[in-house]
């Protein structure tokens, strides 16, 4: 890039690599391949004419421009075609577009709530392949989260959001934090859910607080970050968000006391003046319509002027209401401090006088800051000079020096207040070091700035952007292609813009702009703006990035940055770099009785000793540039240790109007950030590089897929030239295991291709170098998808085996339980039978005892009657001899007298003499005349009448109740039947003589 005012030497382009077979023939400042997507171009006019034909062909093609979600698909890749594609997508309300390894984000300058809803966040998080969805910042966020979850080295991730001021960097960072708060919170228990919600709320509430105290309205952006911040989102082993940490860089504290035309101070001052209640206005001395010199454009209302949101966020971060009121009281004191105006003194020996209402302002400021009024006024107007250790001189300050000292007090208080807020936020949201293992970093830094009057702040901001651009170039352009050459990939070079000469101009060794400015600060002499300009131009005249505007009346120099030339004025540059703080101002603030100022300015003896060093042991001055450079180097070390992801924010117009796309402004931003080179190299290159060992360890499972597939027409051909499926180059011979894994890619591609889509079924590019495997993001997604399939199959097999083992085990347990139950039932049955046998034995023994007892009783009743009496008693003359049958019957029933007793009492059976004979035999009566005895059988009564001598009364013999159930119960008792053997009745009345008659 060359200026019109001066003609520095053109910057030599750096060669870039392209795949083999692509020759450099890029039309314009960037060389393009001669064969890209089948297009070729000649040289000179023929090349330009063919390029214009290709451009017309592309613009009138069948595919609408707004449907190209990746700028690498544009054909050919030129700034004009990329610009038209972005414009078409912007007109279709599509604000995100992939550009190879980078995401391009266009600022819509309007509210699009459906584009950042929690439902959309969950959709991108749950998608199997997020890159198949529309480009979005959630795609980048999900990719970083999955990289952390997949433990892909390096595990820690970082997202670098870059762009000009007003391009939407702060909004992008805010949406990414909300995305991680949604997807990185999946606690199991209710208590864990409450803790996770509290952490997420605190992390999200840190945004409005830091934006209120660190952002301001500038010419290009209503919510411009006036500081850089690196937010570290901390994740535990389960990839749940446990905390965060915020690191800030170079707060633009000069904005407190100095604002450019049409710009505003920090948002918090306007929030206090517009949102304070009536009582708070009285307490802070902020009446309605009050004018403050440090509060320009108070009538302009912005969305960021919401006081209640800031107060509520501070409350969630642990800053209680009294502390908030203390903070706002100090800020109100700074506003009143800015209304102090000094007038030149007629006598140089006398201090400057106060102008107008300055006395009221200094009284109010001293009251709000709780400082003594007279010492405050004296410190602002009188400078203390120390000569040695004992001699102290007091010198009145000029009007300019009084203004500088007043501004220094305000900047010092606000800077320490901002650092204290950052420390409070970190103590509230930072997790214990043992509770997190990985992190995702969000870098939101000020964008490239170029104003009519640029000073040290713009120099540091643009220097930071140069370092980040150099990091991007080193990571994605130079390092990537140099690695291709080292790994043996056939690659040809393409020119790209490298900003290393500009960095050498700013920070090079031994002489650079920063070193010269620091040297001026160390010299004990007054600094001259013209002298500094002369030193820079003479010492760095050979740099191609240094220029000079001969038409400028003020001392200045021009630096040709990657985003364009910027003119820096040298007036006040050295003083700002020194950032001097008079010791008496610090001692004054240490005398404050305000609780907050006591914390911000502690009375530390060591600090006081450092403020008054001796002349011999004076330490070198630590300048603003030195501190900023050290913090920037520390940030870059963190970025180099992570896997970076880039989001390029583009501002469609400078006015912040929706539906307005200014091609010239967008084109300058595209050229400045090197987006065309990025698209071109990303389209032809391989952004994914995995070492052989890691590749084999992760994707060895894919060999299971190849075992089931046979070689087909898409099998890899021999390694000749540049083949899409060439598993190795001539210089590299990978392991057979690596070849087997790579040969599974055709099957994966065919499986992932949609039916009838030949583009999806084409072979995915992959190359194997000497130590690494190179592939595109789409190929990586194919491998991950195949790996997930294999893991799913293995999981199903494991589950099937486990279920089979579990069912077999359950069957064995069931059979064992059946056997045990059968054995127990058998044992219980045998036990029951034994109990029944024992009971039967007891019953049988009792029955026998009873029968014997009954036999004994019967024998006792029949005592005195002997069997021989039957033979001794003579028969009467007229009696008939018993028949032989009756004699045999009598002999048979003699032994069975109980049975005979039954037969004798039966209603049917033997009759007449036979019955009597049975009775005689059963009762063992003498065989005399039967007529001498009267045997009465009670047919209608129950029982047997005894024939003994007359008893004294009725006698009943009862046996113990039978143990057998229902043994004494007759179902149908008959009046002619006996009651059983358990009852024998002997009735006295029935033993008398009775008349003869038929039985």
RAWO-V882584 format. One line per field, one symbol per residue. ss: DSSP state (H for helix, E for strand, C for the rest). phi: phi as a letter, one per 40 degrees, with the letter a starting at -180 (. if undefined). psi: psi as a letter, one per 40 degrees, with the letter a starting at -180 (. if undefined). Layout:
ss=???
phi=???
psi=???
This chain:
ss=CCCCCCCCCCCCCECCEEECCCCECCCCCCCCECCECCECCCCCHHHHHHHHHHHHHHHCCCCCHHHCCEHHHCCCCCHHHHHHHHHHHHHCCCCEEEECCEEEEECCCCCCHHHHCHHHHHHHHHCCCHHHCCCCHHHHHHHHHHHHHHCCCCCCEEEEEEECCCCCHHHHHHHHHHHHHHHCCCCCCHHHHHHHHHHHHHHHHHHHHHHHHHEECCCCCCCEECCEEEEEEEECCCCCEEEEEEEEECCCHHHHCCCCCCCCCEHHHHHHHHHCCHHHHHHHCCCCCCCCCCCCCCCCCCCCCCHHHHHHHHHHCCCCHHHHHHHHHHHHHHHHHHCCCEECCCCCCCCCEECCCHHHHHHHHHHHHCCCHHHHHHHHHEEEEEECCCEEEEEECCHHHHHHHHHHHHHHHHHHHHHHHHHHHHHHHCCCHHHCCEEEEEEECCCCCCCCCECHHHHHHHHHHHHHHHHHHHHHHHHHHHHHHHHCCCEEECCECCCHHHHHHHHCCCCCHHHHHHHHHHCCCCCCHHHHHHHHHHHCCCCCCEECCCCCCCCEEEEEECCEEEEEECCCHHHHHHCCCCHHHHHHHHCCCCHHHHHHCCCCHHHHHHHCCCCCCCCCCCCHHHHHHHHHHHHHHHHHCCEEEEEEEECCCCCCCCCCCCHHHHHHHHHHCCHHHHHHHHHHCCCEEEEHHHHHHHHHHHHHHHHHCCCCCCCCCCCCCCCCCCCCCCCCCCCHHHHHHHCCHHHHHHHHCCCCCHHHHCCCCEEECCCEEEECHHHHHHHHHHHHHHHHHHHHHHHHHHHHHHHHHHHHHHHHHHHHHHHHHHHHHHHHHHHHHHHHHHHHHHHHHHHHHHHHHHHHHCCCCCCCHHHHCCCCCCCCCCCHHHHHHHHHHCCCHHHHHHHHHCCCCCCHHHHHHHHHHHHCCCCCCHHHCCCCCCCCCCCCCCCCCCCCCCEEEECCCCCCCCCCCCCCCCCCCCCCCCEEEECCHHHCCCCCCCC
phi=.bcccabccccccccbcbdcgbccacchcbcbccbbfgbbacbgcccccccccccccccbcccccccccbccccbccbdcccccccccccccfbbbacbgcbbcbcccfacbcccbccccccccccccbcccccdaccccccccccccccfcccccbabbcbiccgchccccccccccccccccbbcccccccccccccccccccccccccccbbacbcbacbcccababcbccbcccfbcbiaabbbbfccccccbabccgbbccdcccccccbcccccccccfbccgcbbccbcfcccbbcccbcccccccccccgcccdccccccccccccccccccbbbcccbccbccccbfcccccccccccccfbcccdcccccbbbbbbbgcbcbbbbcccccccccccccccccccccccccccccccccbcccdccbbbabcbbbbdccbabdbbbccccccccccccccccccccbbccccccdcccgccabcbcacbccccccccbcbcbaccccccccccccaccbcccccccccccbcccccbbacccccccaabbcccchcbcbcccgccccccfcbdccccccccccccdcccccbccccccccccbccccbccccccccccccccccccccccccbccbbbccbccaccgccfbbccccccccccccgccccccccccbbcbbbcdccccccbcccccccccbbcbcccccccbgbbcbccabccbbccdcccccccccdcccccccccgbccccccccabbccbbbbaccccccccccccccccccccccccccccccccccccccccccccccccccccccccccccccccccccccccccccccccccccccccgbbccccccccccccccccccccccccccbccbcccccccccccbhcbgccccdccccccfccccccccbbbbbcccbbhbccbcccccacbbbbcccccccfcbbbcbcbcbbcchccabbbcccccccbccacc
psi=hhiddigihihhihiiiiiiehihfhhaehhiieghfeiiiaibdddddddddddddddeidhideeheheeeihigidddddddddddddefhehhigbeihhhhhefihgdeefiddddddddehdgdeeiihidddddddddddddefhiidhiihhhiiiheefdddddddddddddddfhgididddddddddddddddedddddddeeiihadeheghhfiiihhhhhiadefiheaiihhihghgeeddehhiheiiaiddddddddeiiddddddefgiheihhdegifdehhidefhddddddddddeehidddddddddddddddddeehhiiiidhdeiiiiihbfdddddddddddefihddddddddehhhhhhaddhhihhiiiddddddddddddddddddddddddddddddehihdeeidiihhhhhiiihihidhhadddddddddddddddddddddcdddddddddeehhhiiiiihhedddddddeihehiddddddddddhgihhhdddddddddddfdeheehihheehdihiihhgideiihhhheheddddddfhhhdddddddeeiehddddddgighddddddegiiddfhiihhidddddddddddddddddeihihhhhhhhdieefiifhhhddddddddddefdddddddddeagehhhidddddddeddedddddeiihaeeihiighahideheiidehgiidddddddeedddddddeiihegdddeihhhhihadeihhiidddddddddddddddddddddddddddddddddddddddddddddddddddddddddddddddddddddddddddddddddddddfiehideddddhiiideiiiiidddddddddedefddddddddeidibiibddddddddddefiifaheeeihhhhgdeihihhieiihieahhhhhiihhehhfdehhdghieeiieaeehhhhhddeeiiiiiai.
